Amino acid sequence: MMRIGFGVNFLPSAPVLEVVEWARAVERHGYDLLGISDSQSISRDVYVTLAHCATATTRIRFGSRVITPVTRHPAVAASAAATLAELAPGRTMIGIGSGDSAAYTIGATAVSLAELREYALTIRSLMTTGRAEYHGRTSTFTWSRVRVPIYLAASGPKTLRLAGQIADGVVIRTGLTPEIVRESIAQVHAGAREAGRDPAELDLWWWPDVNVGASYALAVEEIKTSLAMAGNHLTRFTTEGKHVPPDLLPKMATLAERYVFGEHARPGSANCRLITELGLVDYLADRFAIVGTPADCVKKLERTIEAGARQFWMSIHFDDKFRLLRDFAERVIPAFR
């Protein structure tokens, strides 16, 4: 049987030592990967939190999901990643994205594809050679030499292709339907081939929103804030190549226009009410979520795996994280092990 991987991502929305207990549960229940989100204006610091998680775990891989060029100079990001690598050698990674709530809550916007490329390559160069040119200036990094894998978060074809060209791995936020899975893999592999790389060497992780409940309706209700986040990010800049049904384009545009970043990832927020008002809940759940009864979740995973996805890095933004970690590990994952 092929190896199917499962990881978990949290926004550090509780005191750090409470998040550490979430991390211990991730390891205890046999998950492979832990991510901590970076959104300085609405939650605790990603690297302080990750450092505590590093010392509280022994097996799982972990890292940022994701930092952005908007808020951290590459040398600052390199130093944080190298410090984590000292605490947990061989277990760390760096997740990078163009910018979401971390950018918009300080009045900034997401960066261009060209900037994302320069940022990722600068971090790698600093960590491996100690020197890089960034924005026309020379940066140095003297105290460490370590190769920490870099992952790019991608929600569209251009970023998927860029990840294939330059990254060690990809966090794929395009969706879980078979057509989208196959197209996303094709874009990453095309980018790799363009750069003369072996596509098989890239580490691909899908980013689903997940919940297990007594019924589909009850489970979806708890993840509405995550679904709103996914829909907002999907179409904020362009819908080109993103598989959005034409009849839903006006509603998706309204979601992007009315999305409240101050309530990002907050259960029961105005964003949850917005996707309900717009009638987008079921579409977003079908596209982005593994949700429902255990049987529902297994069926969705089987369909996604058949299309080519092999690893799932799940977001949990609602309160009862311990329950979800346990139930998913005991009632869903065994079908794939």
N, C-alpha and C positions, 0 to 999 in steps of 0.2 A: 504493500500500500504506500502511496506517495505521502511524504511528510507535509502536513498542514500546520502552519504556525499561527499562534494567537498572541497578540499583545494588547496592552491596555494603555489608554492615555487619560490623564486627569488635568483639569485646571486646578492649580493650588488655591482653592477657594476657602480652605479651612486653615487653622494654625498649622505650622510646618510639622510639628510632631504628630498631629493627626494625619496629615498626608503620608508621613512615614509609616503609619500603621496600614494605610491603604497599600503602600508599596510592599510591605511584608506579606499582606494577603495576596497580592499579585504573585509573589514568589511561592508562597505556600500552596497556592492552588495550581501551580504548574504552568503558568503563562511564560512566554518566552521573552517578552519585551515590555518595558515601561517607558512611557513618555510623559513629560510634564510640559504643559503649555506655557507660553511666555506672553503675558499681557499685563504689564507693570501697573496700569491704572485701575485694574479691576481685580487683581489677585496678587498673591505673594510672589517674591522674586524666584524665577525659574532656577537659577544656579545655586542659591542658598538651599532651596528645597532639594534639588538633585544631589547636592553634597551630603545632606542628611540621609537621603535614600541610598546613596552609595555605601555608606558605612553600616546601614541597617540590613543590607542584602548581601548575598554571596554568589548567586548564580545568574540572575537575569541581566540581560543587556538593558541599557537605558540611555536617555539623552533628551535633548530639547525637541519639542514638537509644537511650534517651531520658533526660532529666533528670526529677526528681520533686519535687513540693512538699515532700516529707518532709525532704530534705537541703539545699535551697537556698532562701533567701529570694528573692522575685522581683527585688529590686534587685541581688542578687549574680548571678542568672542574666542579667539585662539587661546588666550590666557585662561579663560574659564574652562574651555574644553580640555586643555592640557592639565589643569588642576584636577578635574574629575578623573582623567586618565591615570593620574598618580594614585588617587584613592581606590580606583577599581580598574587595574590594568586589563586591557582586552575586552572590557564590557561596555565601553561607551561609544556614543555616536553623536553627531551634530545634525539636527534637523533645521533646515533653512526654508523660509518662505518669503514671498514678496511683501507681505504686510497685511494684517487684518486689524483686529481691535487694538493691538499694541500701537499701530500707526494712527488709526482714526480717532482714538481717544486723546491724542495730543495735537490734533488738528492737522496731521500729515496724511499722506495717501500712500498707497502701495507703490513699490518701485517698478521700473521697467524690466523687461526680460534681460536687456543688456546689463543693467545694474546688478541684477540677481546673479548673472554669470560672473561678472567681475568680482563680486563679493565672495562667492563660493571659492573661486580660484585663488583669491588673495588669502583667504583663511588657510587653504591647503598649502600655499607656498610659504606663508609665514611659519606654519607648524613644521614643515618638512625641510625648509632651507634657511629660515630665519630672516627672509627679506622678500619684499614685494613692492610693486608700484600700484598705488591705489589713488584714483582721482588725480593722477598726475604728480603724486608725491611719493617719496620713498618711505616705507614703513619697515621697521625691524622688530624682531622678536628673538630674544637672546637666551632665555633661560631653559627652553625645552625643545626637544626634537621628538615628535611622536606623530604617527600616522593614525588619525582618528577618522573613521568613515564619515563621509558627508552625504546626507540625504536631502533631496529637494522635494518639497511639497508641490504637487501639480494638480490643477483642476481644469486644464485645457490642453489642446494638442501641442501648442508651441512650447509650453513648459515641460510637458512630457518628453518632447524631442530633445530639449536642452538637457534634461536630466540624463537621458540616454547618452548624450555627448560627454558630459563632464562629471556626473555624480557616481558615488558608490552604490547608492540606493535611491528609491523613489517612494514617496508617500502619496498614493494615488487617491485623489478626492474627486473623481469624475462620476462615480456611480457603480452599481453592482449588477445591472442588467447585462445579460450575455452580450448583446451587441456592443455596449459601452466597454465592457471588460476586454473583449477582443480588439476593439479599436485602440484602446489605451495601451495594451501590450504592443500592438503594431507600431504605435508612435514612438514608444521608448526604444524598441528594437531598431527602428529606422534611424533614430538619433545615434545609437551606439554604432551602427554600421557606418554612418557618415563619418564618425570619428575614428574609424578603424579599430573599434573595440568589439569584444565578444559579448553579444547581448546576454548570454547565459551567466555572465559574471555579475550582472546587476541584481541587487536585492530588492524585490518589489513587494511593497506592503500596501494593501487596500485599507482605506480609512472609512469604516462603517460606523453608524450610530447603532447601538445595541441595547436591547432590553428583552428580558424573559418575563412573561406574566401569565395570569390565568386565562387571558384572552388577548387577541390582537388589539382590540380597542383600548383596553386598560394599559397594555404595554406601550402603545403609541403615545398615549396621553403623557406619560412621564418623559418622553424624549422630544416633545415638540420644540423645546428651545434649541436642541441640537439640529433638528430638521430646519428650523428657521435660519440657523447659522450656515448650514450647507447651501440652502437656496440662495441666500444673500451673496455668498461668496461666488457661487457658480456664475452668475450673470452680471456682476458689478461692472465689468469693463466691456465685455463683448459676449455675444451668444454664438459667434461663429465657431462651427465645429464642435459644439457642446451638446448636441443631441437634445435640445429643448423643443418639444412639440410646438408648432407654430401657434396653435390656439392658446397656449399658455404663456407666450412671450409677453403680452401686456401685463398679465398678473405677476410674472417674475420681475418685470421692470418696476412695478409698483412696490413689490417687496424690497428691492434694492433702494428705492427712493425713500421709503418710510421706515426702514430698519433703524432701530435705536441701539447704537453701539454702547451707550451707557448701561444698557440692560443685557449686554452680550452674555450668553451662557447662564442667564438667570432663570431658573424654573418659574413658570407662571408669569413670565414677563409680557410686555406689550408685543414683543415679537411672536410669542406663542399665539396670542390672540389674532395677530395680523395674518399668519398663515391659515388660521381657521377661517377668518373672515374672507380670505381670498380663495378658499376652497383648494388649497395646495397640499394639505396634510397627506392625503393618500398618495399623491404623485411623489412627493418628497420621500415618504416612507418606502415606497416601492423602489425608488431609485437609489437611496442612500442607506437604508436601514436593514439590519437583521433583527427582526422584532416579532413578538407574538408569543405563542406557546412554544415549548421546546420543539414540538414537531414542526411548527411554522419556521423556526430558526434553522433547523436541520435541512428542511426543504429548500430554503433560500440559499443556504451555503452550498448545498449539492449543485444547484443550478449555476451558481457563481463559479464554483470549482470546475465544473464541466467546461465552462467558457475559458478557463485558463488561470484564474486567480488561485494563489496557493497560501497567502499569508494575510492575516486580518488584524489590523491595529485599531482596536475598538475605542471609541470615545464614551465616557460615562460622565454625564454632567448633572444627573439627579442625585438626591441625597443618599439613598440607600445603596451605597456602593458595595458594601460587604455582601449583601444579599445577592446582588447581580454577579459579583465575582464567583461566589459559591455556586449559584444556580447554573450559570453558563458552563462552569467547569465540570459540574456533576451531571448535567442533563442535556448538554449540547455537544461539548467537545468529545466525549467518548465515542460518538458516532464516526469520528474521523481519526481515531487513534488505534 
